[in-house]
């Protein structure tokens, strides 16, 4: 069976894959790591419709001569879904009360909603709060959506612009134990809220940078630790910090903010910026595109016995 992705023949061989479903499962995972999703399938010249999925997935690969796969970048799909969401919000605002109460059941089945549920779960949860129970207003959802839209459309600009806010909140984070001790509860809560929001934003942008090829998934920090590992470790520290804050343990809060959370967030941010530059230089030297197919043979599916 010959496999083509976006009209380019893929140099792989099949061994244990017996059905088309087996093949597409592996290819889908591989494409995902390259920032793409399958948008269209054509088997021996016939386009696969959604109603045919179950039947076609069970088809024996030995009975297929040509599989054409067409993809869209996840970034493009995200941008389109966010644009659709902004239009959905506007539509919802113009409905009367009765129609608003019925809107969510229709909206949750839309392509944009299904994509958000799979790819942007936090944003989807906010949509539920607006369209389902009204616990969030549409203006807040619009602001959040537009912010994420900027992160998708220009992640490098967004990560660069956040630096002054990052420096400011890390300074305030070190002051957090004193704020708690002196009864400045409102200031302390605001610091935690902003710190959490900045952290979430940096991680969201990091994901977009990886998806769009500005950074490789296994990018290394100055300490020879991958950014993924740094972020996982930072998540554990953040949990410990929030637990200590809720228990009003100012000693532990002080230790975690000054020696762990603040410096590690700065390290993650610096490593992201450095790797953006490194990847740009690498692309210029190689004159290759990270999102074209077939991709680097080292990242391609394993070559095995051909069916």
C-alpha positions as CSV (number, residue, x, y, z in Angstrom):
1,X,0.0,0.0,0.0
2,X,1.3,3.4,-1.0
3,X,0.7,6.2,1.5
4,X,0.7,9.9,0.5
5,X,0.5,12.8,2.9
6,X,-0.5,16.1,1.2
7,X,0.4,14.5,-2.1
8,X,3.9,13.5,-1.0
9,X,4.7,9.8,-0.8
10,X,5.6,8.7,2.8
11,X,8.6,6.4,3.0
12,X,7.4,3.9,5.5
13,X,6.8,0.1,5.5
14,X,4.1,-1.8,7.4
15,X,4.5,-4.9,9.5
16,X,2.0,-5.5,12.3
17,X,-0.7,-3.1,10.9
18,X,-3.4,-5.3,9.5
19,X,-6.2,-2.8,9.1
20,X,-6.5,0.8,7.9
21,X,-7.5,1.7,11.5
22,X,-4.1,0.3,12.7
23,X,-2.2,2.4,10.2
24,X,-4.2,5.6,10.9
25,X,-3.8,5.2,14.6
26,X,0.0,5.3,14.4
27,X,0.0,8.0,11.7
28,X,-2.4,10.2,13.7
29,X,-0.1,10.2,16.7
30,X,2.9,11.0,14.6
31,X,1.2,13.8,12.8
32,X,0.1,15.2,16.2
33,X,3.7,15.5,17.3
34,X,4.4,17.5,14.1
35,X,1.5,19.9,14.8
36,X,-0.9,18.5,12.3
37,X,-4.3,16.7,12.3
38,X,-5.9,14.5,9.6
39,X,-8.5,16.5,7.8
40,X,-9.4,14.3,4.8
41,X,-8.9,10.6,3.8
42,X,-9.1,9.2,0.3
43,X,-8.8,5.4,-0.2
44,X,-8.1,4.3,-3.8
45,X,-9.5,7.5,-5.2
46,X,-12.7,7.5,-3.0
47,X,-13.2,10.2,-0.4
48,X,-14.0,8.7,3.1
49,X,-17.1,10.3,4.6
50,X,-17.8,10.3,8.3
51,X,-20.6,7.7,7.8
52,X,-18.0,5.3,6.3
53,X,-15.4,5.6,9.1
54,X,-16.3,2.4,11.0
55,X,-16.4,0.3,7.8
56,X,-13.2,1.7,6.2
57,X,-11.2,1.5,9.4
58,X,-11.7,-2.3,9.5
59,X,-10.5,-2.7,5.9
60,X,-7.5,-5.0,5.3
61,X,-4.5,-3.0,4.2
62,X,-3.7,-5.7,1.6
63,X,-6.8,-4.7,-0.2
64,X,-5.8,-1.0,-0.5
65,X,-3.4,0.2,-3.1
66,X,-3.3,4.0,-2.3
67,X,-4.1,5.9,0.8
68,X,-4.1,9.7,0.5
69,X,-4.1,11.7,3.7
70,X,-4.6,15.4,3.8
71,X,-3.8,17.4,6.9
72,X,-4.3,20.8,8.5
73,X,-2.0,22.3,11.0
74,X,-3.3,22.3,14.6
75,X,-2.5,26.0,14.8
76,X,-4.7,26.8,11.7
77,X,-7.6,24.7,13.2
78,X,-7.2,26.4,16.5
79,X,-7.3,29.9,14.9
80,X,-10.4,28.9,12.9
81,X,-12.1,27.5,16.0
82,X,-11.3,30.7,18.0
83,X,-12.7,32.9,15.2
84,X,-15.8,30.7,15.2
85,X,-16.1,31.0,18.9
86,X,-16.1,34.8,18.8
87,X,-18.9,34.7,16.2
88,X,-20.8,32.2,18.4
89,X,-20.5,34.6,21.4
90,X,-21.9,37.4,19.3
91,X,-24.8,35.2,18.1
92,X,-25.5,34.2,21.7
93,X,-25.6,37.8,22.9
94,X,-28.3,38.6,20.3
95,X,-30.6,35.8,21.4
96,X,-33.7,36.2,23.6
97,X,-33.8,34.5,27.0
98,X,-35.6,31.4,25.9
99,X,-33.3,30.7,22.9
100,X,-30.2,31.4,25.1
101,X,-31.3,28.5,27.4
102,X,-31.4,26.2,24.4
103,X,-28.2,27.4,22.8
104,X,-25.6,25.2,24.6
105,X,-27.2,21.9,23.5
106,X,-26.8,22.9,19.8
107,X,-23.4,24.6,20.3
108,X,-21.7,21.7,22.0
109,X,-22.2,19.5,18.9
110,X,-20.5,22.0,16.5
111,X,-17.1,21.3,15.0
112,X,-15.6,24.3,16.8
113,X,-16.9,23.2,20.2
114,X,-15.7,19.6,19.7
115,X,-12.2,20.9,18.8
116,X,-12.1,23.2,21.8
117,X,-13.2,20.4,24.1
118,X,-10.3,18.2,22.8
119,X,-7.6,20.9,22.4
120,X,-8.4,23.8,24.8
121,X,-10.2,22.3,27.7
122,X,-10.0,25.3,30.0
123,X,-11.5,27.6,27.3
124,X,-14.2,25.0,26.6
125,X,-15.1,25.0,30.4
126,X,-15.5,28.8,30.2
127,X,-17.8,28.4,27.2
128,X,-19.9,26.0,29.3
129,X,-20.1,28.6,32.0
130,X,-21.4,31.2,29.6
131,X,-23.6,29.1,27.3
132,X,-25.0,26.6,29.8
133,X,-25.5,28.2,33.2
134,X,-24.6,31.9,32.7
135,X,-22.0,31.9,35.6
136,X,-19.6,33.8,33.4
137,X,-20.6,36.8,31.2
138,X,-19.9,37.0,27.5
139,X,-17.5,40.0,27.7
140,X,-15.2,38.0,30.0
141,X,-15.3,35.0,27.6
142,X,-14.5,37.4,24.6
143,X,-11.5,38.9,26.4
144,X,-10.1,35.4,27.2
145,X,-10.8,34.1,23.6
146,X,-9.1,37.2,22.1
147,X,-6.0,36.7,24.3
148,X,-5.7,33.0,23.3
149,X,-6.2,34.1,19.7
150,X,-3.2,36.4,19.9
151,X,-1.1,33.6,21.4
152,X,-2.0,31.3,18.4
153,X,-1.6,34.0,15.7
154,X,1.7,35.3,17.0
155,X,3.2,33.3,19.9
156,X,6.6,34.8,19.6
157,X,5.3,38.3,20.1
158,X,3.1,37.3,23.0
159,X,5.9,35.5,24.8
160,X,8.2,38.5,24.3
161,X,5.6,41.1,25.6
162,X,5.0,39.2,28.8
163,X,8.5,39.8,30.2
164,X,7.7,43.0,32.2
165,X,4.7,41.4,33.8
166,X,6.7,38.2,34.6
167,X,9.5,40.2,36.3
168,X,7.0,42.2,38.3
169,X,5.0,39.2,39.5
170,X,8.1,37.3,40.5
171,X,9.2,40.3,42.6
172,X,5.7,40.4,44.2
173,X,5.8,36.7,44.8
174,X,8.9,37.0,47.0
175,X,7.0,39.6,49.1
176,X,4.0,37.1,49.5
177,X,5.0,35.7,53.0
178,X,5.2,39.3,54.4
179,X,1.9,40.2,52.9
180,X,0.3,37.1,54.6
181,X,2.0,37.9,57.9
182,X,0.8,41.5,57.9
183,X,-2.7,40.7,57.0
184,X,-2.7,42.0,53.5
185,X,-4.9,39.2,52.3
186,X,-6.3,41.0,49.3
187,X,-2.8,41.8,48.0
188,X,-1.6,38.2,48.7
189,X,-4.6,36.7,46.8
190,X,-4.1,39.1,43.9
191,X,-0.4,38.1,43.7
192,X,-1.4,34.4,43.6
193,X,-4.0,35.0,41.0
194,X,-1.7,37.0,38.7
195,X,1.1,34.5,39.2
196,X,-1.2,31.6,38.2
197,X,-2.5,33.5,35.2
198,X,1.1,34.3,34.0
199,X,2.2,30.7,34.5
200,X,-0.8,29.4,32.5
201,X,-0.2,31.9,29.7
202,X,3.5,30.9,29.4
203,X,2.6,27.2,29.3
204,X,-0.1,27.8,26.7
205,X,2.3,29.8,24.5
206,X,5.0,27.2,24.9
207,X,2.6,24.6,23.6
208,X,1.8,26.8,20.6
209,X,5.5,27.4,19.9
210,X,6.1,23.6,19.8
211,X,3.0,23.0,17.6
212,X,4.1,25.7,15.1
213,X,7.7,24.7,15.0
214,X,9.3,27.6,16.8
215,X,10.6,25.2,19.4
216,X,11.3,21.5,19.3
217,X,9.4,19.4,21.9
218,X,12.6,18.3,23.5
219,X,14.2,21.7,23.7
220,X,16.9,21.9,26.4
221,X,17.3,24.5,29.1
222,X,20.7,26.0,30.3
223,X,20.8,23.1,32.9
224,X,20.6,20.5,30.2
225,X,17.0,19.6,31.3
226,X,14.3,19.5,28.7
227,X,11.7,22.3,28.9
228,X,9.0,19.6,29.3
229,X,10.8,18.3,32.4
230,X,11.2,21.8,33.7
231,X,7.5,22.5,33.3
232,X,6.5,19.2,35.0
233,X,8.8,20.0,37.9
234,X,7.5,23.5,38.1
235,X,3.9,22.2,38.2
236,X,4.8,20.2,41.4
237,X,6.3,23.3,43.0
238,X,3.3,25.3,42.1
239,X,1.0,22.8,43.8
240,X,3.1,22.8,46.9
241,X,3.1,26.6,46.9
242,X,-0.7,26.8,46.6
243,X,-1.1,24.2,49.4
244,X,1.2,26.1,51.7
245,X,-0.6,29.3,50.9
246,X,-4.0,27.8,51.7
247,X,-2.6,26.5,55.0
248,X,-1.2,29.9,55.8
249,X,2.3,28.4,56.2
250,X,4.3,31.5,55.7
251,X,7.7,29.9,56.2
252,X,7.1,27.3,53.5
253,X,5.5,29.9,51.2
254,X,8.6,32.1,51.6
255,X,11.0,29.2,50.9
256,X,9.0,28.1,47.8
257,X,8.6,31.6,46.4
258,X,12.1,32.8,46.8
259,X,14.1,29.7,46.1
260,X,11.8,27.6,43.8
261,X,8.8,29.1,42.1
262,X,10.1,32.6,41.2
263,X,13.6,31.5,39.8
264,X,12.2,28.4,38.0
265,X,9.5,30.4,36.2
266,X,12.2,32.9,35.1
267,X,14.4,29.9,34.0
268,X,11.6,28.4,31.9
269,X,10.9,31.8,30.3
270,X,14.6,32.4,29.5
271,X,15.0,28.9,28.1
272,X,11.9,29.4,25.8
273,X,13.3,32.6,24.4
274,X,16.8,31.1,23.9
275,X,15.3,28.0,22.1
276,X,13.2,30.2,19.8
277,X,16.5,31.8,18.6
278,X,18.2,28.4,18.3
279,X,15.4,26.9,16.2
280,X,15.2,29.9,13.9
281,X,19.0,29.7,13.3
282,X,18.7,25.9,12.7
283,X,15.9,26.5,10.2
284,X,17.9,29.1,8.4
285,X,20.9,26.8,8.1
286,X,19.0,23.7,7.0
287,X,16.6,25.6,4.7
288,X,13.8,23.1,5.7
289,X,10.4,23.6,7.1
290,X,9.4,21.8,10.3
291,X,5.8,21.5,9.2
292,X,6.2,20.0,5.7
293,X,5.8,16.3,4.9
294,X,7.5,14.0,4.7
295,X,9.4,15.3,7.8
296,X,12.8,14.6,9.1
297,X,13.4,10.8,8.8
298,X,14.5,10.7,12.4
299,X,11.0,11.7,13.4
300,X,9.1,9.6,10.9
301,X,7.3,6.3,11.7
302,X,9.6,3.2,11.8
303,X,10.3,1.5,8.5
304,X,9.3,-2.2,8.6
305,X,8.3,-4.9,6.1
306,X,6.1,-3.6,3.3
307,X,2.6,-4.9,2.7
